[in-house]
Amino acid sequence: MKLEDLLTTNTLIPSLPEAVALILVELQQDEPDMRTVNARLASELGLTVRILRLVNSAHFAAGDRRVGSVEAATALLGLKATQQLVRTAAVGAAFRKVSGVDLTGFWRHSLDVAKIAEALAEELALDTSEAFTAGLLHGTGDLILKMAMPQRPSLQREFATDDHRHAAQLADLGYSYAEVGAAFASRWRFPLPIVDAIRHHCDPQDTGGDTLASVVFLAAWTARAHELDICGTALFDQFPHTVANAIGLTDSALLCSDEVIEWTRPDEARDFS
């Protein structure tokens, strides 16, 4: 399937759910009615669960504080972060079943990438919310490709452990999950820096060194190394130092440590999926 055919097929790239669109419309008002926003969020149980899971696992939570309601979550986040998190939390519901994909495993890996990207963004004084979201969504294009072409050779290996997927898809299809994921993020009206980071994260240096794309690339590489159980000297030797150095991350010790993040548990990923 050609890329332009895939991108114009509404049944393959999920549309923004109406309930989520209504919430976002209210949030984008000059003076949004947060009681209306909270009521609409509370009426969407699955969305509420995902929002609370993300709030409590990402940088939004303060220390050991646990957020237990949508009212507390929106009060803590503020308008911009709430808009972004509502979109992000709805993504899990957009991919309820993908043939041949362990979605719990997929989202566990994606949450790991998001957490590492967030940690790197903090180190580099970037927007940590955008980094987390770009990391979480970086592989969504692969799910769409899998739904469109479930038997395609370049889609058969597990996403989390296939470190040659981008190149294999370019050779097989002429495009990769990165372009498809960027189209999905654009359709869901995520901010342009996130869309661009998803589009370019597989080859950030070939596109002028987009810093957020490089952060997602490094986060995905580190999470994949963890999945493949690469550690010690082998991890340091294989680490993409050139990409890290290009964005000013000269100390690779953070990413070469198995303690870079608290790795996502299956139950945490299951709640998201």
Residue pairs with C-beta under 8 A, 6 or more apart in sequence:
1 148
1 149
1 173
2 174
3 173
3 174
3 175
3 179
3 180
6 12
6 13
6 144
6 145
6 148
6 180
7 13
7 180
7 183
9 148
12 144
12 147
12 148
13 144
13 180
13 183
13 184
13 187
14 94
14 95
14 184
15 187
16 24
16 87
16 90
16 187
16 188
16 189
17 90
17 93
17 94
19 40
19 43
19 44
19 47
20 44
20 47
20 86
20 87
20 90
22 40
23 37
23 40
23 41
23 86
24 83
24 86
24 87
24 189
26 32
26 33
26 36
26 37
26 40
27 37
27 79
27 82
27 83
27 86
28 83
32 79
34 74
34 75
37 74
37 82
38 70
38 71
38 74
41 47
41 48
41 51
41 70
41 74
41 86
42 48
42 70
46 92
46 93
47 86
47 89
47 90
47 93
48 70
49 271
50 89
50 90
50 92
50 93
50 271
50 272
51 70
51 73
51 85
51 86
51 89
52 67
52 68
52 69
52 70
52 73
53 268
53 271
53 272
54 60
54 85
54 88
54 89
54 272
55 61
55 67
55 73
55 76
55 77
55 85
56 66
56 67
57 111
57 115
57 264
57 268
58 114
58 115
58 118
58 129
58 132
59 118
59 122
59 128
59 129
59 132
60 67
60 73
60 76
60 77
60 81
60 85
60 129
61 67
61 76
62 76
67 73
67 76
73 82
73 85
74 82
77 85
80 129
81 129
84 129
84 130
84 133
84 190
84 191
85 129
87 188
87 189
87 190
88 133
88 136
88 137
90 188
91 136
91 137
91 140
91 188
92 107
92 272
92 273
95 103
95 140
95 143
95 273
97 103
98 143
98 146
98 147
99 146
99 147
99 150
100 146
100 150
100 156
101 143
101 146
101 159
102 158
103 273
104 266
104 269
104 270
104 273
105 158
105 160
105 266
105 269
106 139
106 143
106 159
106 160
106 273
107 269
107 272
107 273
108 160
108 264
108 265
108 266
108 268
108 269
109 139
109 159
109 160
109 223
109 224
109 227
109 264
110 135
110 136
110 137
110 138
110 139
111 136
111 264
111 268
111 269
111 272
112 223
112 226
112 261
112 263
112 264
113 135
113 136
113 138
113 139
113 216
113 219
113 220
113 223
114 131
114 132
114 133
114 134
114 135
114 136
114 219
115 132
115 135
115 261
115 262
115 264
116 135
116 218
116 219
116 222
116 223
116 255
116 260
116 261
117 131
117 132
117 134
117 135
117 215
117 216
117 218
117 219
118 128
118 131
118 132
118 135
119 254
119 260
119 261
120 126
120 131
120 215
120 218
120 219
120 249
120 254
120 255
121 127
121 128
121 130
121 131
121 132
121 212
121 215
122 128
123 249
123 254
124 211
124 215
124 247
124 248
124 249
126 211
126 212
126 215
127 193
130 191
130 193
130 194
130 197
130 212
131 212
131 215
131 216
131 219
133 190
133 194
134 193
134 194
134 197
134 198
134 201
134 212
134 215
134 216
135 215
135 216
135 219
135 220
137 181
137 184
137 185
137 190
137 194
137 198
138 178
138 181
138 197
138 198
138 201
138 216
138 220
139 159
139 177
139 181
140 177
140 180
140 181
140 184
140 185
140 198
141 176
141 177
141 178
141 179
141 180
141 181
141 182
141 183
141 184
141 198
142 155
142 159
142 165
142 177
142 180
142 181
144 177
144 180
144 181
144 184
145 152
145 155
145 169
145 173
145 177
145 180
146 155
149 155
152 172
152 173
153 168
153 172
154 165
154 168
154 169
154 171
154 172
154 173
155 169
157 165
159 165
160 223
160 224
160 227
161 224
161 227
161 228
162 168
163 221
163 224
163 228
165 176
165 177
166 176
166 177
166 178
166 202
166 203
169 175
169 176
169 177
170 176
176 202
178 198
178 199
178 200
178 201
178 202
179 199
181 198
181 199
182 195
182 196
182 198
182 199
185 194
185 195
185 198
186 195
193 212
194 212
196 210
196 212
196 213
197 210
197 212
197 213
197 215
197 216
198 216
199 213
200 206
200 207
200 210
200 213
201 213
201 214
201 216
201 217
201 220
202 217
204 210
204 213
204 214
204 216
204 217
204 243
204 246
205 214
205 242
205 243
205 246
207 213
209 246
209 247
211 247
214 243
214 244
214 246
214 247
215 247
217 240
217 243
218 240
218 243
218 244
218 249
218 255
221 239
221 240
222 255
222 260
225 231
225 235
225 238
226 258
226 263
230 238
231 258
235 256
236 252
236 256
239 252
239 255
239 256
241 252
244 250
244 252
244 255
254 260
